[in-house]
Amino acid sequence: MHVWRLAACALLLSSTARPALFSHHSGEGTSRRGPAITLRKRLHVNPLITDPDTLEVEFGGAISENGGDTLPAAIHYTPEGHTIWWGRTEYAVSFDSLNYTDGVRHFGDRATVTATSVIHDGAKLDLAFAPVASFLLRGDEGMRFGATLIARYDSGRHSGGVTVSWTGATAPSATNPAGTFDLGLGYGYALGKITPHLNCVWERSTGVERQISIFEGAEYQIIDPLAIDFTVQHISVWGGARDTQYVIGMTVSTPRLHRH
């Protein structure tokens, strides 16, 4: 119960501190906030999927120098089983709330569901495949579908990974590109309970100039089921509209949900 009280306090603080999370270009600025930050951490800090029969909750926020506030959240669950779909696949849903310049807070413009399946679980190298679908709730219409390939390599204190992602829109518009492709690289180095990490993302969308963004930060494992992450995000260092964002996030994991 002590862990959940800490989590509740952190969520309350984040909701009153004018938080925002990173955005990409205007075309997909709000479409992948929650999934993207989760994906980056799984390249070098968190496991590719949560442990079977456990639940993981992520929430947080950030301050953007260019404005545009966001409070994201994500819930992950891996059922216990002996097949790739029921035992080696994590099911997740993510969403956010947006704070516009007039001070009115609205629910996010979309919700995203993801199924991340571990297709190779090696001693050092892990591979995963993750179909993703975003349901557009406000503004744009339709849905976005796509998938991500993930490769992660662990050696001692070092962890590194690569992601290749593509999503497409069922109803393209000026703010909802027909297609988006990105390549991500990540590296982390474990120092006891603290893991400094670095990420780089190359992104290209239909009708939009390519962008390269860089993120650096550190995650602190306070206790086994509770961690806090601090990250500085340099959006569009090359290409697009530049922005710098200061992110704080929290991850809370449960023990096994069922007793045997």
N, C-alpha and C positions, 0 to 999 in steps of 0.2 A: 504494500500500500504506500510505503514511503516513496517509491519510484514514481508512482502515478501522481502523488501530490506534487512532486517536483515538476513533473511534466505539465500538470494543470497550471502551476504558477508561471512556468515559462511561456505557455500559450497565452496567458492573460497579459504578460509583459509584452510579448510580440505584437499583440493586437492593439496595444495602446501606445506603441512607440513609432507610429507612422511607418510601418515596414513596406518594403518593396522587394521584389525579386527581379533577377536579371531578365532583360528582354533582348530579342534578336532584332532584325530589321523589321520595318513596319508590317511586312507581309506575314511574318510568323511571330511577332513579338509576344503574343499571349498564348500561342498555340502549344508551346512545348516547355514552359517554364518549369513546372513540377517534374515532368519526366526527364528533362535534360540535366538538372542538377543531381537527380538520383543516379542517372546513368554515369555521370562523370565520377561520382564517388565510388561506384562499383568497379572502376578500373584500377583502383589502388588502395581503397580503405575498407569498404564493406564487402562482404561476400557477393558473388554474382546473384545469388538468390537467398532469401531468408531460410533458416533451418526449417525442415518439415514440421508441421503442426505448431508453428509459431506465427505470431502477428507482429508486424513492424509498422510503426507510425512515424511519419516525418512531417514537420511543420517548421515555419520560420518566416523570415522576412529580410528586407534590406533597405538601404537608403540609396537612391539613385541621384547623381548629380544633375541629371536632366529631368528629374521628376517622374511621375507615373508610379504609384504605389501598388504593391501586390502582396497578398498574404497567401502563400501556397500551402497545400497539404497533400500528403500521399499515404495510402494504406496498402501494405503488402501482406500477402498470405500465401504460404506454400502448404498444400494439404499433404498428409502423410500417406504414402502408398509405394507401390513397386513398379509403376510404369512411368514413362516419360511425361505423360499428361497429368498423372496423379502421384506425385512424389518427387519429380524432378522439374516441375514447372511452378514458377511463382506468378500469381495473379495479382494485379495491382490496379488501383484507380487513383487518379490525381485530379486536382481542381484548384482554383484559387479565387480570391475575392479581390476586386480592383478598387482603388481609391482615386477618384478623379480629382481634378483641380478645384472643383467646387466643394470638395469636402464630403460628397455623398459616396458612401461605400456600396458597391454593387457586387453581386455574385459574379464569378468568372464567366468569360464568354464561351467557355467550352470545358468539357470533362474528357479525360483521356483514360482509356483502359489498355493494359499491356499484359501479355503472357510471355514470360521469359523462361525458355526451356534450356537446360544444360544438356548439350549434345555430346560433350566430351569432358570428363572429369578426371584429369591427369594428376600426377604427383606435383607438377609445377605449372603445366599449361591447362587452362580451362577454356572451352568454347561454348557460346550460347547463341540462341536465335530468338528474337522477340518480335512477333507481330504486334502492331499498335493501331488503335483506332481512336480518333478524336471526334466527339459529338459537339457541333457548333450550337451554342445555346442563345447567343445574341449577336447582332450585327450580321456577319456572314451566314450563309445558308449551307446546308448539306453536311458532309462529313469529310474527314481526312483519313486515309488508310496508308499503311506502310509497314516497314519492318527494319530491324536493326540486327547486324551481326556483331558479336562481341568476342574478343580474344583477350585473355588476361594471363600474364606470366608472373609467378611468384618465385623469388629466390632469396632466402634469408630474410633480411629486413626490407628488401627491395620488392616493389610491386609495380608493374606497368601493364598498359593495355591499349588496345586499338578498337575503335567502333566505326562501322560503316552503316549509314542510315539513309533511307529514302522514304518520303511521304508524298502522296498525291491527293488533290482535292476533287471531290465530286462536282462541285460548283465553283470553279475558279473565279477570282475577282482581283481587283487591285490590291486588296489587303489579305487575300487568301491565294497564294501562288499555285499554279497548276501542278508544279513539282518542286520539291526541295531535296537536295542531296547534301550530306555533310560527312566529313571525315574527322574523327576525334582521336587525340593522343593523350595519354595520362601517365603520370609517374608519382609514386609515393614512397616515403622512407619512414619506417616505424622506429620511433624513439620511445620505447616504453609505452606509456598511455597516449603519447602525442604522435600524430602522423602528419608531417608537412607534405603538401601535394601540389602538383603543377599540371595544368591542362592546357591544350591548344585545340581549337576547333576551326576547321575550314568549311565554309558553308556557301552553297550556290543555289539560288532559286530562280525559277522562270521569270524573266523580265527584270531581275534585280542583280546589281553588281555583286561579285563574289566578296565574301567577308572573312576575315581571320580575327578571332578573338582569343585572348589569353586570360587564364584564371589561376590565381595562386592563393593558398590558404593552409589551414591546419585543422585537424580534428582532434579533440581531446576526449578520451574515453573516461568519463568521470567515475562511473562504476560499470559493471559488466553490461547491464541492459540500457544504459543511458550515456549518450555522447552528444557533444556540442561541436559544431563546425563553424569556423570563421573564414570567409573567403573575400578577396578583392577581385572583382571581375572587370576586365578591360574589354569592353564590347567594341567590335569593329575597329581594331587597331589599324587594319588595312581594309579599306573599302567601307562604304556605308556611313551612317551617322555615328560618331564616336560617343561613348558614354562610359563612366566609371561607376560601379555599384559596390556597396559594402554589405555583405550578406552574413546573416547569422542563422543557423539552422539547428534543429534538435532532432535526434533519432531515439525513439524508445522502443525496445523489444520486449515481448512478453516471454514468460517460460512456456513450456509445452501446454497446450490448451486442454489436452485430454490425458487422463491418467490411465495407465495400463496395469 
